[in-house]
Amino acid sequence: MSWQDLSNLVAEIWEGFHTEFDYNQKALIRDQIRSVAPEAAYAAWNLSEWERFKKLSKQLDKHPYEKDFYNAVLEIKFPSKAGSYEQAFKYIT
């Protein structure tokens, strides 16, 4: 499976989350997204799909190391304020 294939698959799952499903179905889709979020975020990063990378990085609650690393990447790519490099450093230390 290529990065593009993985990215497309996660996009399909994500779209399913925003349709009208009941609570249990949405919980299942949310779990699916979270289970593939580390690999999918990495794919989005490699494909320079920054908006998708941001969305997927927010789903990494069960993966604190990856979440901190990806937040550092986002802080460098999209500085939120002066001192962004310092903030990025705080994420990874």
Secondary structure, 3 states (H helix, E strand, C coil): CCHHHHHHHHHHHHHHHCCCCCHHHHHHHHHHHHHHHHHHHHHHHHCCCHHHHHHHHCCCCCCHHHHHHHHHHHHHHCCCCCCHHHHHHHHHC
